[in-house]
Amino acid sequence: MCACATTIPLRSALPVLAIQSKMADLLGSILSSMEKPPTVGDQESRRKAREQAARMKKMQEDEKRKKAEFRKRMEKEVSDFIQDSGLQKKKYSPMGKIERSILHDVAEVAGLTSFSFGDDEESRYVMIFKKEFAPSDEELEAYRKGEEWDPQKAEERRRLKEQAVLQEQEASQTQVRAASPSSNYRDKYSHLIGTSAAKDAAHTLQANRAYGCVPVANKRDTRSIEEAMNEIRAKKRQKREEEELGAGSSHNS
């Protein structure tokens, strides 16, 4: 009985040990799969990334704020320009592409006309015009060339241009009149060519039969095919008979 008392606890302890071993292996795999704590280098990289993201966000917010302030200022200037009845146009100082785009948008909303001028990006500027004083093509061309627009000089150039066109038309008409003959050549040479033109007289000419001109009707063969063939056969037969008669007479001699 003592031997039985000592063997029972040993058998019951085996399953417990196996379960504990499996649990230890599972816990070890879980611990090994867990992320390792970041090193000093990783912490520094993350800190720099956060700082850069914060700077970018601040720059975007500053840019947005500047755009809003610039648009508000342009709206105020455009409103003052519209209310001033003595102004027809307004020229702005050179500005960047974004600022020009904002100003064009403000002018369009206000019902104005706007254009950008300048050869390179650094010198490009915006001009706004009231609708009733929209620029002409000549005025826009002057601004594109970097010239100042003078309405009086433009009117003088337009008048001179129209005058030059009229003079050119008159000169061309004078040349046409000079090229026309002053008299009719038929009247001048009527004693040589007569009063009728050669082309008109040609229709009255008649063909002279003495020069071999035969009417078409005379050239047409009105015989039938059968009649023509019979005539040909008769000529051949007559020729053959003449040849036979000629041969007979020579034989008799």
RAJONOR-V230817 format. One record per residue. PSI is psi in whole degrees, 0 to 359 (* if undefined). Layout:
BEGIN
PSI ; PSI
END
This chain:
BEGIN
327 ; 321 ; 323 ; 323 ; 329 ; 334 ; 335 ; 314 ; 324 ; 318 ; 321 ; 340 ; 342 ; 311 ; 325 ; 316 ; 321 ; 319 ; 318 ; 323 ; 318 ; 320 ; 323 ; 319 ; 319 ; 318 ; 323 ; 319 ; 323 ; 316 ; 321 ; 331 ; 346 ; 147 ; 137 ; 151 ; 140 ; 147 ; 179 ; 322 ; 319 ; 320 ; 320 ; 320 ; 318 ; 323 ; 318 ; 321 ; 317 ; 320 ; 319 ; 317 ; 321 ; 320 ; 317 ; 318 ; 319 ; 319 ; 317 ; 319 ; 320 ; 318 ; 318 ; 319 ; 319 ; 319 ; 317 ; 318 ; 318 ; 317 ; 319 ; 320 ; 319 ; 321 ; 321 ; 316 ; 320 ; 320 ; 317 ; 322 ; 318 ; 321 ; 341 ; 107 ; 344 ; 353 ; 136 ; 331 ; 164 ; 132 ; 132 ; 161 ; 160 ; 141 ; 169 ; 172 ; 318 ; 316 ; 320 ; 320 ; 319 ; 316 ; 319 ; 319 ; 317 ; 318 ; 320 ; 319 ; 324 ; 355 ; 28 ; 169 ; 135 ; 148 ; 153 ; 139 ; 160 ; 143 ; 310 ; 172 ; 326 ; 334 ; 3 ; 138 ; 171 ; 140 ; 137 ; 146 ; 146 ; 149 ; 320 ; 350 ; 36 ; 140 ; 150 ; 174 ; 322 ; 321 ; 317 ; 321 ; 322 ; 317 ; 322 ; 329 ; 358 ; 21 ; 157 ; 144 ; 123 ; 109 ; 323 ; 315 ; 322 ; 320 ; 321 ; 318 ; 321 ; 318 ; 318 ; 324 ; 316 ; 321 ; 320 ; 322 ; 317 ; 318 ; 320 ; 321 ; 317 ; 321 ; 319 ; 322 ; 324 ; 319 ; 323 ; 318 ; 324 ; 330 ; 342 ; 138 ; 145 ; 342 ; 166 ; 124 ; 335 ; 319 ; 323 ; 322 ; 31 ; 333 ; 346 ; 316 ; 354 ; 184 ; 348 ; 145 ; 155 ; 323 ; 321 ; 321 ; 332 ; 332 ; 342 ; 355 ; 145 ; 142 ; 137 ; 120 ; 340 ; 343 ; 23 ; 13 ; 112 ; 134 ; 152 ; 327 ; 329 ; 338 ; 349 ; 130 ; 116 ; 358 ; 153 ; 170 ; 321 ; 317 ; 322 ; 319 ; 320 ; 321 ; 321 ; 317 ; 321 ; 319 ; 320 ; 317 ; 319 ; 321 ; 321 ; 319 ; 321 ; 320 ; 320 ; 319 ; 322 ; 319 ; 322 ; 319 ; 325 ; 329 ; 319 ; 327 ; *
END
